Amino acid sequence: MGSTVLRAVLTQRVLLLVVLLVVVVGFFLNLSARNYLAAPFDGRYLGLALINLPPLVMLALAELLVITSGRGGIDLSVGAIVSLTGMVFGLAHGQWGWPLVPAVLLAAAFGALCGAVNGGLVAYLGFPPLITTLATYYAFSSLAIVITSQQPISTAPIQDLYVLARAVPVVGDVALPLSLLVFLLPTVVVVWLLLARTAWGRRVYAIGTNDVAAEWSGIDVRRTRFLAFTAAGLISGLVAVVTTAQFASARPDAGTAGNGLALPAITIAVLGGVAITGGIGRVSGVVLAALLVVWLNAGILLAVAGNTGTQLQLLALGAVLVAAALLNGLAVRRYGAVT
């Protein structure tokens, strides 16, 4: 019985993440009950901490699409797309007077255009994804800075968007950020449907597993990979709207400041079970991995005050990722497969 449970935990990434999530939340609940934390680690705090979840999950889903498509696919430019698209959205909604819905559609379309640039270079011109997206990272982040001479856009219409970061009561004193309901949940559902219920999703897994075999089976490999990068850009464009609402300002460094948004998104995707070699990845694993990271960080901030807590967040994220990689290697050696 014990060996069966161990095998299930090691070979099923979703189950492993659920176990880790229970352990992390249980650990901090115990510390909170013993008054070792700066504030209660309760349902209300866990709900409010989810304000950080939408951009992380959405960009990790963007990475899921790109990485799963194979050929070493990885998108380092998603944070820069967020910055550049955020400025375009800020100009449209905050200065040109566009209504909110058309401005959001513009952000999605512009993000898709940026993703299409990556997809065209990778899929049709054969450039390596790592080099391509590193180059476009620099290009997009530079354009984001010069488009408004490094000045953020904080006009009244943009500041009014902060309502999307407002917490909406759900059960008792537990509240969830509005952006989670308006942007994150629809994105999760659409990406899951695309990958699990459409022919294009099956093609993504096929080309990620073996693009030569996929091409021989009649799949348009280049078009499928191009659309994966384009979809990743579209999601990044929506994240630009979310970050603009959270900051109540369209900032030229919204996706690139500090550690940026790209590396955490890639980390969460890999932690969620997305194989860096392509062909393997699940939406549920990405969502659970992001939830684990968000609540782990929230607990650390209560346990360790000041800048030290922020630095320990990075250490904890690295430790969790290394542990997941070690467990993944152990599972492959012992059982031959991880799902």
SULKACOR-V17928 format. One record per pair of residues at least 12 apart in sequence whose C-alpha atoms are under 10 Angstrom apart, sorted by the first residue. I is the first residue (numbers start at 1). J is the second residue. If there is no record, write none. Layout:
BEGIN
I/J, I/J
END
This chain:
BEGIN
6/331, 7/331, 7/334, 7/335, 7/338, 8/331, 8/338, 8/339, 9/327, 9/331, 9/338, 10/324, 10/327, 10/328, 10/329, 10/330, 10/331, 10/332, 10/334, 10/335, 10/337, 10/338, 10/339, 11/327, 11/328, 11/330, 11/331, 11/332, 11/334, 11/335, 11/336, 11/337, 11/338, 11/339, 12/273, 12/285, 12/328, 12/331, 12/337, 12/338, 12/339, 13/271, 13/272, 13/273, 13/274, 13/281, 13/282, 13/284, 13/285, 13/286, 13/288, 13/289, 13/324, 13/327, 13/328, 13/338, 13/339, 14/272, 14/273, 14/282, 14/283, 14/284, 14/285, 14/286, 14/287, 14/288, 14/289, 14/339, 15/285, 15/288, 15/339, 16/272, 16/285, 16/288, 16/289, 16/324, 16/327, 17/271, 17/272, 17/273, 17/284, 17/285, 17/286, 17/287, 17/288, 17/289, 17/290, 17/291, 17/292, 17/324, 18/285, 18/288, 18/289, 18/291, 18/292, 20/288, 20/289, 20/292, 20/320, 21/288, 21/289, 21/291, 21/292, 21/293, 21/295, 21/296, 22/292, 23/292, 24/292, 24/293, 24/295, 24/296, 24/299, 25/41, 25/42, 25/46, 25/292, 25/295, 25/296, 25/299, 27/296, 27/299, 28/40, 28/41, 28/42, 28/295, 28/296, 28/298, 28/299, 28/300, 28/302, 28/303, 29/41, 29/42, 29/43, 29/299, 31/299, 31/302, 31/303, 32/299, 32/302, 32/303, 36/302, 36/303, 36/304, 37/299, 37/300, 37/301, 37/302, 37/303, 37/304, 37/305, 38/299, 38/301, 38/302, 38/303, 38/304, 38/305, 39/299, 39/301, 39/302, 39/303, 40/299, 40/302, 41/295, 41/298, 41/299, 41/302, 41/303, 42/173, 42/174, 43/171, 43/172, 43/173, 43/174, 43/175, 44/169, 44/171, 44/172, 44/173, 44/174, 44/175, 44/176, 45/173, 45/174, 45/175, 45/295, 45/298, 45/299, 46/174, 46/175, 46/176, 46/294, 46/295, 46/298, 46/299, 47/167, 47/168, 47/169, 47/170, 47/173, 47/174, 47/175, 47/176, 47/177, 47/295, 48/165, 48/166, 48/167, 48/168, 48/174, 48/175, 48/176, 48/177, 48/298, 49/175, 49/176, 49/177, 49/291, 49/294, 49/295, 49/297, 49/298, 49/299, 50/167, 50/175, 50/176, 50/177, 50/179, 50/180, 50/290, 50/291, 50/294, 50/295, 50/298, 51/164, 51/165, 51/166, 51/167, 51/176, 51/177, 51/178, 51/179, 51/180, 51/246, 51/294, 52/165, 52/177, 52/179, 52/180, 52/243, 52/246, 52/290, 52/291, 52/293, 52/294, 52/295, 52/298, 53/177, 53/179, 53/180, 53/184, 53/287, 53/290, 53/291, 53/293, 53/294, 53/295, 54/177, 54/178, 54/179, 54/180, 54/181, 54/182, 54/183, 54/184, 54/185, 54/187, 54/188, 54/239, 54/242, 54/243, 54/287, 54/290, 54/291, 55/82, 55/179, 55/180, 55/183, 55/184, 55/235, 55/236, 55/238, 55/239, 55/240, 55/241, 55/242, 55/243, 55/255, 55/261, 55/265, 55/290, 56/184, 56/239, 56/261, 56/262, 56/264, 56/265, 56/266, 56/268, 56/269, 56/286, 56/287, 56/289, 56/290, 56/291, 56/293, 56/294, 57/180, 57/184, 57/185, 57/187, 57/188, 57/239, 57/264, 57/265, 57/268, 57/269, 57/283, 57/286, 57/287, 57/288, 57/289, 57/290, 57/291, 58/183, 58/184, 58/185, 58/187, 58/188, 58/191, 58/232, 58/235, 58/236, 58/238, 58/239, 58/265, 58/286, 58/287, 58/290, 59/75, 59/78, 59/79, 59/82, 59/232, 59/233, 59/235, 59/236, 59/237, 59/238, 59/239, 59/261, 59/262, 59/263, 59/264, 59/265, 59/266, 59/268, 59/269, 60/78, 60/232, 60/235, 60/236, 60/261, 60/262, 60/263, 60/264, 60/265, 60/266, 60/267, 60/268, 60/269, 60/270, 60/272, 60/274, 60/283, 60/286, 60/287, 60/289, 60/290, 61/187, 61/188, 61/191, 61/192, 61/231, 61/232, 61/235, 61/236, 61/265, 61/266, 61/268, 61/269, 61/274, 61/281, 61/282, 61/283, 61/286, 61/287, 62/74, 62/75, 62/78, 62/187, 62/191, 62/228, 62/229, 62/230, 62/231, 62/232, 62/233, 62/234, 62/235, 62/236, 62/265, 62/266, 62/269, 63/75, 63/76, 63/78, 63/228, 63/229, 63/231, 63/232, 63/233, 63/235, 63/236, 63/262, 63/265, 63/266, 63/267, 63/268, 63/269, 63/270, 63/274, 63/286, 64/191, 64/228, 64/232, 64/265, 64/266, 64/268, 64/269, 64/270, 64/272, 64/273, 64/274, 64/275, 64/276, 64/278, 64/279, 64/280, 64/281, 64/282, 64/283, 64/286, 65/191, 65/194, 65/195, 65/201, 65/204, 65/205, 65/208, 65/225, 65/227, 65/228, 65/229, 65/230, 65/231, 65/232, 65/269, 65/274, 65/278, 65/279, 65/281, 65/282, 65/283, 66/119, 66/129, 66/204, 66/208, 66/225, 66/226, 66/227, 66/228, 66/229, 66/230, 66/231, 66/232, 66/233, 66/276, 66/278, 67/129, 67/204, 67/205, 67/208, 67/225, 67/228, 67/229, 67/266, 67/269, 67/270, 67/274, 67/275, 67/276, 67/277, 67/278, 67/279, 67/280, 67/281, 68/201, 68/204, 68/205, 68/206, 68/207, 68/208, 68/209, 68/225, 68/228, 68/274, 68/275, 68/276, 68/277, 68/278, 68/279, 68/280, 68/281, 68/282, 69/201, 69/203, 69/204, 69/205, 69/206, 69/207, 69/208, 69/209, 69/210, 69/211, 69/221, 69/224, 69/225, 69/226, 69/227, 69/228, 69/229, 69/276, 69/277, 69/278, 69/279, 69/280, 69/281, 70/129, 70/204, 70/205, 70/206, 70/207, 70/208, 70/209, 70/210, 70/211, 70/225, 70/275, 70/276, 70/277, 70/278, 70/279, 70/280, 71/122, 71/123, 71/128, 71/129, 71/207, 71/208, 71/209, 71/210, 71/211, 71/225, 71/276, 71/277, 71/278, 71/279, 72/128, 72/129, 72/130, 72/208, 72/276, 72/277, 72/278, 73/122, 73/128, 73/129, 73/130, 73/133, 73/208, 73/225, 73/228, 73/229, 73/276, 73/277, 73/278, 74/128, 74/129, 74/130, 74/131, 74/132, 74/133, 74/134, 74/229, 74/262, 74/266, 74/276, 74/277, 74/278, 75/115, 75/118, 75/119, 75/129, 75/130, 75/131, 75/132, 75/133, 75/134, 75/136, 75/137, 75/229, 75/232, 75/233, 75/262, 75/263, 75/265, 75/266, 76/129, 76/130, 76/131, 76/132, 76/133, 76/134, 76/135, 76/136, 76/137, 76/138, 76/260, 76/261, 76/262, 76/263, 76/265, 76/266, 77/114, 77/115, 77/118, 77/130, 77/132, 77/133, 77/134, 77/135, 77/136, 77/137, 77/138, 77/139, 77/140, 77/141, 77/233, 77/236, 77/255, 77/256, 77/261, 77/262, 77/263, 78/111, 78/114, 78/115, 78/133, 78/136, 78/137, 78/140, 78/232, 78/233, 78/234, 78/235, 78/236, 78/237, 78/239, 78/255, 78/256, 78/260, 78/261, 78/262, 78/263, 78/265, 78/266, 79/137, 79/140, 79/141, 79/233, 79/236, 79/237, 79/239, 79/240, 79/253, 79/254, 79/255, 79/256, 79/257, 79/259, 79/260, 79/261, 79/262, 79/263, 79/264, 79/265, 80/114, 80/133, 80/134, 80/136, 80/137, 80/138, 80/139, 80/140, 80/141, 80/142, 80/143, 80/144, 80/236, 80/240, 80/252, 80/253, 80/254, 80/255, 80/256, 80/257, 80/260, 80/261, 80/262, 81/110, 81/111, 81/112, 81/113, 81/114, 81/115, 81/136, 81/137, 81/139, 81/140, 81/141, 81/143, 81/144, 81/232, 81/233, 81/234, 81/235, 81/236, 81/237, 81/239, 81/240, 81/254, 81/255, 81/256, 81/262, 82/107, 82/111, 82/140, 82/141, 82/144, 82/233, 82/234, 82/235, 82/236, 82/237, 82/238, 82/239, 82/240, 82/241, 82/242, 82/243, 82/244, 82/251, 82/252, 82/253, 82/254, 82/255, 82/256, 82/261, 82/262, 83/140, 83/141, 83/142, 83/143, 83/144, 83/145, 83/236, 83/237, 83/239, 83/240, 83/241, 83/243, 83/244, 83/250, 83/251, 83/252, 83/253, 83/254, 83/255, 83/256, 83/257, 83/261, 84/107, 84/110, 84/111, 84/114, 84/139, 84/140, 84/141, 84/142, 84/143, 84/144, 84/145, 84/146, 84/147, 84/237, 84/240, 84/250, 84/251, 84/252, 84/253, 84/254, 84/255, 85/106, 85/107, 85/108, 85/109, 85/110, 85/111, 85/112, 85/114, 85/140, 85/141, 85/143, 85/144, 85/233, 85/234, 85/236, 85/237, 85/238, 85/239, 85/240, 85/241, 85/244, 85/250, 85/252, 85/254, 85/255, 86/104, 86/107, 86/110, 86/111, 86/144, 86/152, 86/153, 86/236, 86/237, 86/238, 86/239, 86/240, 86/241, 86/242, 86/243, 86/244, 86/245, 86/249, 86/250, 86/251, 86/252, 86/253, 86/254, 86/255, 87/107, 87/143, 87/144, 87/145, 87/147, 87/148, 87/151, 87/152, 87/153, 87/240, 87/241, 87/244, 87/249, 87/250, 87/251, 87/252, 87/253, 87/254, 88/103, 88/106, 88/107, 88/110, 88/111, 88/144, 88/147, 88/148, 88/237, 88/240, 88/250, 88/252, 89/102, 89/103, 89/104, 89/105, 89/106, 89/107, 89/108, 89/110, 89/153, 89/158, 89/237, 89/238, 89/240, 89/241, 89/244, 89/250, 90/103, 90/107, 90/152, 90/153, 90/154, 90/155, 90/157, 90/158, 90/240, 90/241, 90/244, 90/249, 90/250, 90/251, 91/103, 91/147, 91/148, 91/152, 91/153, 91/155, 91/158, 91/250, 92/104, 92/106, 92/107, 93/106, 93/153, 93/155, 93/156, 93/157, 93/158, 94/153, 94/154, 94/155, 94/156, 94/157, 94/158, 94/159, 94/160, 94/249, 94/250, 95/153, 95/154, 95/155, 95/156, 95/157, 95/158, 97/157, 98/157, 99/157, 100/157, 100/158, 100/161, 103/241, 104/237, 104/238, 104/240, 104/241, 105/234, 105/237, 105/238, 106/237, 106/238, 107/234, 107/235, 107/236, 107/237, 107/238, 107/239, 107/240, 107/241, 108/231, 108/233, 108/234, 108/235, 108/236, 108/237, 108/238, 108/239, 108/240, 108/241, 109/230, 109/231, 109/233, 109/234, 109/235, 109/237, 109/238, 110/233, 110/234, 110/236, 110/237, 110/238, 111/230, 111/231, 111/232, 111/233, 111/234, 111/235, 111/236, 111/237, 111/238, 111/239, 111/240, 112/227, 112/229, 112/230, 112/231, 112/232, 112/233, 112/234, 112/235, 112/236, 112/237, 112/238, 113/229, 113/230, 113/231, 113/233, 113/234, 113/237, 114/136, 114/140, 114/229, 114/230, 114/232, 114/233, 114/234, 114/236, 114/237, 115/133, 115/136, 115/226, 115/227, 115/228, 115/229, 115/230, 115/231, 115/232, 115/233, 115/234, 115/235, 115/236, 115/237, 116/226, 116/227, 116/228, 116/229, 116/230, 116/231, 116/232, 116/233, 116/234, 117/132, 117/133, 117/136, 117/226, 117/229, 117/230, 117/233, 118/132, 118/133, 118/134, 118/135, 118/136, 118/137, 118/226, 118/228, 118/229, 118/230, 118/232, 118/233, 119/132, 119/133, 119/222, 119/223, 119/224, 119/225, 119/226, 119/227, 119/228, 119/229, 119/230, 119/231, 119/232, 119/233, 120/222, 120/223, 120/225, 120/226, 120/227, 120/229, 120/230, 121/133, 121/226, 122/222, 122/225, 122/226, 122/229, 123/221, 123/222, 123/223, 123/224, 123/225, 123/226, 123/227, 123/228, 123/229, 124/221, 124/222, 124/223, 124/225, 124/226, 125/222, 126/222, 129/229, 137/256, 137/262, 141/252, 141/253, 141/254, 141/255, 141/256, 142/252, 142/253, 143/252, 144/251, 144/252, 144/253, 144/254, 145/251, 145/252, 145/253, 146/252, 147/252, 148/251, 148/252, 149/252, 150/251, 150/252, 150/253, 151/250, 151/251, 151/252, 152/249, 152/250, 152/251, 152/252, 152/253, 152/254, 153/244, 153/248, 153/249, 153/250, 153/251, 153/252, 154/244, 154/247, 154/248, 154/249, 154/250, 154/251, 155/248, 155/249, 155/250, 156/248, 156/249, 157/248, 157/249, 158/241, 158/244, 158/245, 158/247, 158/248, 158/249, 158/250, 159/244, 159/245, 159/246, 159/247, 159/248, 159/249, 159/250, 160/245, 160/248, 160/249, 161/241, 161/242, 161/244, 161/245, 161/246, 161/247, 161/248, 161/249, 162/178, 162/179, 162/242, 162/243, 162/244, 162/245, 162/246, 162/247, 162/248, 162/249, 163/177, 163/178, 163/179, 163/245, 163/246, 163/248, 164/177, 164/178, 164/179, 164/180, 164/181, 164/182, 164/183, 164/241, 164/242, 164/243, 164/244, 164/245, 164/246, 164/248, 165/177, 165/178, 165/179, 165/180, 165/242, 165/243, 165/244, 165/245, 165/246, 165/247, 165/248, 166/178, 166/179, 166/245, 166/246, 167/179, 167/180, 168/180, 168/181, 179/239, 179/241, 179/242, 179/243, 179/245, 179/246, 180/242, 182/242, 183/235, 183/238, 183/239, 183/241, 183/242, 184/238, 184/239, 184/242, 187/235, 187/238, 188/283, 188/284, 188/286, 188/287, 189/283, 191/231, 191/235, 191/282, 191/283, 192/282, 192/283, 192/284, 193/283, 195/281, 195/282, 195/283, 196/282, 196/283, 200/219, 200/224, 200/227, 200/228, 201/224, 201/228, 202/279, 203/215, 203/219, 203/220, 203/221, 203/224, 203/225, 203/279, 204/219, 204/221, 204/224, 204/225, 204/227, 204/228, 204/278, 204/279, 204/280, 205/278, 205/279, 205/280, 205/281, 206/219, 206/221, 206/224, 206/278, 206/279, 206/280, 207/219, 207/220, 207/221, 207/222, 207/224, 207/225, 207/278, 207/279, 208/221, 208/225, 208/275, 208/276, 208/277, 208/278, 208/279, 208/280, 209/277, 209/278, 209/279, 209/280, 210/278, 210/279, 211/225, 211/279, 236/255, 239/255, 240/254, 240/255, 243/255, 259/314, 264/290, 264/293, 264/314, 264/317, 265/286, 265/290, 267/286, 267/289, 267/290, 267/293, 267/317, 267/318, 267/320, 267/321, 268/285, 268/286, 268/287, 268/288, 268/289, 268/290, 268/291, 268/292, 268/293, 268/317, 268/321, 269/281, 269/282, 269/283, 269/285, 269/286, 269/287, 269/289, 269/290, 270/285, 270/286, 270/289, 270/321, 270/324, 270/325, 271/285, 271/286, 271/288, 271/289, 271/290, 271/292, 271/293, 271/317, 271/320, 271/321, 271/322, 271/323, 271/324, 271/325, 271/328, 272/284, 272/285, 272/286, 272/287, 272/288, 272/289, 272/290, 272/292, 272/321, 272/324, 273/285, 273/286, 273/289, 273/324, 273/325, 273/328, 273/338, 273/339, 274/286, 274/339, 275/338, 275/339, 280/338, 280/339, 281/339, 282/339, 285/339, 289/321, 292/317, 292/320, 293/313, 293/316, 293/317, 293/320, 294/313, 294/317, 296/313, 296/316, 296/317, 297/309, 297/310, 297/312, 297/313, 297/314, 297/316, 297/317, 298/310, 298/313, 299/313, 300/312, 300/313, 300/316, 301/313
END
